[in-house]
Structure formats: structure tokens, C-alpha cells
Amino acid sequence: MTCKSIPVADLGNPATDEERFRAVHKWAVNNKFVGGFPTFHRERYGTGVQVYGAVLFTAEAAECLDVEKRDLREFSSNEERFRSIDQWASDTKVAAAFPNFIEDEDSTGIMFGTIVLKAGAVLRKLDISEHILRMHTTWTFSDDITSSQRLRSLAQHARGFDRVITCGNLEPQEKADVLAIYQTQVIDHQVNHEPGVNARGGGRVLHINFNVLFPQGDDEIAQTLIHELMHCAGYRHGHITRTSTPEERSVYYNTAPLRAELCIAGRQSLQTSERVCTCKNDSAWIIWAAQVPRSAL
Ligand SMILES: [Zn+2]
């Protein structure tokens, strides 16, 4: 697979989305690839040359087939065309496939050009929920957060979303409130550098201490994130300290943010240690990775 920027003029200045698919395919074939698809990224180089992004496949990764109309579900839009080809791929047990928007006709009827990706070229075909897709496209990350930190954060946010849906540890209203954060809100992510802090959250901003939190593993990351999102959804809890009574501790662990942590891995990350979440006001719920300084209580 190759990602390439192709001058628009070389593609024949395609005017519609369908034409752009056909143009990328034809360019790919003319340049010894099996096929490709446009990324819909466009850029103008310093030289004034406008280019379109494309992903191209070699013969090791893909093959081009004509699929007969009778083998496909009826479609009347581009989205339906993709769904129809995807269903065909699933029915015929190929790894994945997409249309190149080239149609041909022979004695048996219309044939639809299809790029079939080979099993070795497709790591995993995912059904990505619209909410997770939304998170990836609208949630923001400051420039000092690396791409791998961003992707790991989003993966663990997504895990929290999946778990909350089926989790028995949250009440229906609590679930609805935190799911609404994923579905309708934009969460901004910043870097936190406070010693001994996993994350600080409030409102619609999460400050993550990547150096402290990430080495603790995915369960702790997912639990910290869902706990903070429960605060974003308006749920609170009191404070506990080393000297808290069993009753006070029980109240703390039975609050929605702590029960949300149970949805991740069946345990609360804070229960077995002195790591707790503290708050001086609603704008700063701090999850401590280490012992909480007295000044924070
Ligand atoms: Zn908390």
C-alpha cells in the first residue's frame, strides 16, 4: 500500500466524488498499481501544483474484480454502493472490498468494478460506532500531545464507551449522562505535569499526566478517563483520607465515578491503594497516582 499525492491535472481535474474515484483508479492502473481510492485530502504545493491524496494498492495487497449486478444488493447512492460491496465481501469471505466506481456491461448485464483487499493486507475490519468516529474527529488535543499518546487515549476512551453501554454498575440515568458526553460534547485534552497526578479534569477539559498515567497500563488509563468523564457529566463524590471511617470510604467507592471504574476491568483502581480523587472545586477533580499531599485535601 502506498500513500501518494497526485497532481490534480494528472487525474483529469475530476469534478465529482465518483469521478475522483474513477480517476484515482485509472491513474493507479497506469502506474502499475492494482487500484486505489482518494483520501479527499487536497493541497497546493509551493510550485502552485494542486494535488489530491490517494491510497494505492499493489498486486500483493489487492486485486481488481468485476462483480455482477445480480450479486450485489440494490443501491441508489454512494453510501449504499459501499455498503453493498462490503456485504458482498462479507458474503464471499474476502477480507475487504470497495468500489472503484467503474461500471462495465457485458452479455450478462452491468458489472461493477471492485477492489478486493487480500487477507494479508487487512489487519482487521472494524465496525466503528458513529460515536467513536465522532470522538476521533471532534475531540481536541494540544500540540504537545504526541500522536501515539492521542491514539492510546482515544482507544481507552472508546473502551470506556463500549463498557459503559453494557455495564451493570451504573444506573440508567448515570449511563445516559456519561454517554451524552461522548455523543454530544467536545472534550479538550491538555498535558499535566504535576508530580504524582494521573489526571485533572473538570468542565470539558482533561489534563492528562502522560508520564505518570501511561506506564500504569491500559486498565488504569481507561479507569482514570471514565472517572474524569463522570465528573464532566456532573457526578461528584466526597473526599477520603487515610483516616476516613469505613462508612466514609464506602460512600466514596459507591459514587458514580468510582462505580464507572468497575465497568472497565471489574475493579476500582483506587480501592487497593491510597490513590484517590480529590477536588477543591468542580473545575479540578484530581486523580492522584501516589499519596495525596495534605495541601490537596
Ligand atoms: Zn473523582
Residues whose N, C-alpha, C, O or C-beta is under 5 A from the ligand:
A	BS01	ZN	P257 C277 W285
